[in-house]
Amino acid sequence: MLLSRPLWLRDADRPVLFSVVFWTMLAATAIAHVSHRETGGMAVAFGVNLAVVTALWLVLPWRRDGGWRRHVAVVFLLATLTLGPAGSAEVHQLLTLIAIANIAFVHGMRAAFFIIGWTSAALFVSVVMWFGREVTDAVAQTAVFVVFSAFVLGMTSAVLEARSARADAQRLLARVRELTVAQERARMGAEMHDSIGHHLTVIKMSLENAERFRTRSPEAAWDDVRQAKGLTVEALADARRWVRALRPLALEGRVGSAALERLAASFDGTGLAVSFEVVGGEVPLEPDVELVLYRVLQEGLTNAVRHAGARHVRGRLAFDGGHVQLVITDDGRGRDDGAAGGFGLRSLAERARAVGGTLSAGDRRGGGFEVRAELPARAGVAS
């Protein structure tokens, strides 16, 4: 099976165009040799040479960090060059150009230019001295080789620049995600301070009142103590919810729907019955899209616990082609003013738009509250 083969036999760094050209020219080289009807030792030598070129192609590295396989690039170049004397009728020269391009990928452009210069000189000399042709013929063949070499190296340079740009973009994207998470944590930290700080302030006032009235009005003092006790329970539960909300996206290594299911299950014990289902064939999501879905579910569950007075919350994650939809509904009291949520939901709506999706929230017909996010599986750029 393909998946059981070593990674270097299915090298993702190998340019597809080079693979197509290689196999096409390998077949053309073999056909050209057969058409000359070579027999005897020459035919055997050519067959062995062609088999060596084929085997080396399968293990060629296409990055500078190829390890021991970096030496294979040089051997492959030599193997393509020996196809000429073995009887390829010059058809093999495109294979040599691919080998030089591989040298550029593995050993750098300077090494490739050096080999082109050396090969051009060797080609010129061999045409004149080995094959006994005119100098003009040698010049013409060398010029064609140099022109094609420049073209191939131009393509190679473009691929290398694209790789470098992609690596830079991936590093930038990782940095943006880190900053986004940091910004979200800062916002949630501020909200946590306000929420728990309010509870602690009221608790302090209740205990001070209890201390003040403990002798003059013991019953009123005990009422204040009971109020402080109840608020302490609320503050503790609130603190646990915020700690849960500040957890990273990948819970215990989970991603995608598994991370969302884990988040939903983490709200067990808060007095809220949470159900979560996944509909449709799951597809891999862009990290930014996954982060938005995670935060939407987190916000919906947290709001249901803190504000809605709900007893049941239902989450539904649906995959439909290139899009994904997350719907969170609860059976709470909704919002009498018809507002679509506070700062948290507004921030999430902006983030949904940033990846090319939408987020809506509001009261449900028949009671309760609903948050609905519709996003592309692949993050886009908001228009």
N, C-alpha and C positions, 0 to 999 in steps of 0.2 A: 504493500500500500504506500501511497505517496507520503502520508503523514508519518510513516515509520522510517523514512529515509533521513539520513543526516541533514542538518540545516544547509550545509554547503552544497548539497545536491539540488536544493530548491531555493537558491539564493535570491532573496527579494531585491537585493541591490543590483542585480544584473539587468541592464536596460533591455526592455522587450524588443526594441528595434534591432539591437545588436544580435539578439538571439535569432530573430527572423533572418537577418542577413547571413549569419553564420551558417545556419542549417541549409539555407538556399545555396550558398556558395560551396559548401561542403559537397552537396549533391552534384552541383555543376562541375566541380573539380573531378569527382569520381567519374562522371559521365564522359568528360573530355578525355580522361586517361583511357577509359575503355574504348572510346571511338578510335584511338590510335592503335588499338590492338597490340599493345605491348605484351610480351610473353617472357617467361624465364625469370631470372633473378631480378630484373628491373620491375616487373609486375609485382613480385613478392615484396620488394623493398618499398614500393609505393603503397601497397596495401597496409603494410606494417606502419608506415609513416602516417597514413590517414587514420588508422586506428588509434595511434598515440595522440594525434591532434584531437580526436573526438573525446578520448578519455580525459585529457587535460582540460578540455573545455568545461567538463562537468564539475571540476574542482577549482576553477579559477576564482580568486577573490576579486571583489569590486570595490574595496575600500582599503585605505592605508593600514588599518588595523587587522589585516588578514592573517597575522601570525605566520606560522610556517608556510602557509600557502602563498605568501608574497614571492617566494622563489619559483613557484609554479608559473608565474607570469612570464619570467625570463625563459624558462624551458619551453613554454607554449610558443613564444615568439620564434625561438630557434626551430621548433618543429614545423611551423608554418613556412619558414624560409627554406627548409630542406625539401619541401614539396616540389620546388622548381627543378632542382637537379634530378629528383626522382621521377620527373616526367609529367608535370601537371599542365604543361602547355600554357603557362603564365596565368591560368585562370585563378590560381591560388592567391594572387596578390591582394585581393580584398580580404582574405583571411589574415594576411600579414598586417593589413591596415587595422583590422579589429584587434589584433594582438598588440599593436602599438598603442591603440586607444586604451586597452587594458593596462598597459604599462603606465599611462598617464593617470589612470584611476588609482593605481596601487603605489607607484613610485614617484608620481608628480609630473608636471608638464615639462620640466627641464629634462628629465630623463627621456621623455618621449621625443622632444626635439633633437636630443643627441642621437637617439637611435635612427630618427628619420635621416639626419645628416650622414650617419655611418652607412645606413642601408642604401641611400641614394648613390653614394660613392661606390659602394660594392656593386650595385646594379649597373652603373655606367661601365665599370671595369669589366664585369662579367659579360656584358653584351658585346664589348669590343674584343676582348681577349678569349673568352670561353666559346662564344658563339660565332666569332669572326665577322661581325657585322660592321657596317660603316659607323663612323662617329656620329653622323646625323641621326641614325637610328637610335643610337645610345642616348643622345641628347633628348630625342622625342620621348622615349620610354621613361627616362628619368624625370622629365618635366611632367608627364602624366602622373607618375607616382607621387611627385611632390605636391601637385595640385590636389589629388585625392587625399593625400595625407593631411593637408591643410584643412580640407573640408571635414574630415573625420575628427581632427583635433578641435575644430570649431564646435562640432556637436558635443564632443566630450567636455569642453570648457563650459558650454551652456548647461549640461547636466550637473557638473560639479557646482556651478553657481546656484542652480536651483536647489541642490541639496543643502548648500550652505544657508540659503535664504529660508528653506523649510526648517532647518535646525534652529535658526534665529527666531523664527516665528513661533516654534514650539516652546522655546525658552521664554519668550515674551508672553505667550498664552499662559504658561504655568505661573509666571509672575503676576499676571492680571488676576488669575484665579486666587492666588494667595492674598492679594490685596482686597479682592472682593470678599473673601471669607473674613479677613481681618476687619473690614468695614462693617460687615454684618455682625460680627461679634461685638464690636464697639457699640453699635446701635442697641443690640440686645442687652449689653452690660449696662447701658444708661437706663433702659427700661427696667431692668432688674433692680437697679439702685432705687428708682422711683417707687416701684411696687413694694419691695421689701422694706425700704425706708419708711414708707407710709405706715406699714404694719407696726414697725418698731416704735415709731413716734406715738401711735395710739396706745400701744402696750405700755410705754413709759408713762404716759399721762394717766392711764388707768391705775397703774401701780402707785403713782404718787397720790392719786385721789384716795385709794384704799388706805395708804399710810396715814393720810390726813384725817380720815373719818373712822379709823379703826376703833376709837374709843367713844366718840360722840354718836356714831351711827354704824354699828357693826354690820347690819344687814346691807346697807348701801356699800360698805367697804367690800363685803364678800361679792356683791354684784360686780364691782369693778374688777375684783380678782378673777371671777369667772369669765368676764369679758376679755381680760388679758390672756387667760388660758386659751380661750377659743381663738383669739387672734394669733397666738403663738403657733397653734396647730395650722392655721391658714398660712402663716409666714413660712413655716417649715415645708408645707406642701408646695408653696410657691417657689421656694428655693430649690426644691428637688426638681420641679418642672423646668426651671431655668437651667440647672446643671444638665438636665437631659437635653435641652434645646441647644446647648453649647457643644454637644458632642460633634465630632467630625463627621463628614458625609459617609465615608466607608465604615460602617459599624462592624467591627470584628472582621474586616476584610470583605464585607459584602458590598456589592454595587448593584445598580439597576433596581429592579422590582424587589430583590432580596433586601436591599437597604431600606426601602420604603416599608416593606412588611415588618422588618425589625423595628423600625421607628414606631409603627402603629402598635406593635405588641408591647413596646416599652411604656405605653400609657396605661397598661393594665395596673390596677391598684390605685388609680386616681379617682375611682368612683364612676368611671366612664367605660361603657362597653363599646369596644372598637372592633369593627369588622373590616377586612381589606380583601379585595379580589383583583385579579389580573385577567384581562380579557384580550384575546387575539394573540397572534404570534409575536413574542417579544423580539425586538431588534436592539442591537447595541446603540447606546445613546451617547451623544457628545457630552463631555464632562460638564460644560456650562448648562446644557439642557437638564442634565441629571441633577445638578445643584439647584436649579430653579424648582424642579418637581419636589425635591427633598424639603426645601424651605416652605413651599406652598403647603405641603402636608403637615409640616411642623407647625406652621402658623394656624392652619385650620383646626388642628387638634388642640393646640394651646388655647385658642380663643373659645373653643367649645367648653373647655374645662373652666376657664377663668371668667367668662362673661355670659355665655349662653344658658348656663344652668341645664345643659343637656344631659341625658342619660345614655343615649346611643349615638354613635357616630359611624358613618359608613364611608369608606374610601373605595374608589373604583379607578383602576389604571387600565386604559384601553389603548391598544396599538392598532393603527389602521394605516397600512402602507408606510409612508414616510412621515407620519404624524403620530403624536401620542397625546392622550387626553387624560387629565386627572381631575376627578370630581370628589369633593368632600361635602357630605350633607350631615346635618344633625337634627335632633328633634327638640332643640331648645326654644327659647322664646323669640329668637330672631332679633331684628332691630326695628323698633317702632318708628324711627325716623326715616327708615328706608335707605340709610347710608350704606355704602359698600365697604365699610371697614375703616380702620384708623390708619396710622402711619405705616404699620407693618404691611398691610395689604396694598397700600398705595406704592410702597417701595417694591413689593413683589411684582406689581403690575408693570412698573417701569422696567424691571429686570426681564420680565417675560417679553416685553416689546423689544428689548435689546437683542434677544436671540431669535426674533422673528415670529413670536407667538402673541397670545392674548391671555388676559386673566380677568375674570368677572366675578363679582360676589354680591349677594343680596338675599333678601328673604325669600323663602320658598312658598309656593301656593299651598295652603293647608298647614303652614307652620314650620318653624325651623329656619335654618340658614344654610346657604350653599356657596361653595367656592369652586370655581371651574377654571382650569388652566388648559389651554390648547396650544401645543408647541410642536415645532418640527423636530424630527429625530436628529437632524443635523442642524447645528446652530447656524443661523444666517446673520445678516447685518440688517438692522432695522432701517426702513426707508424714512 
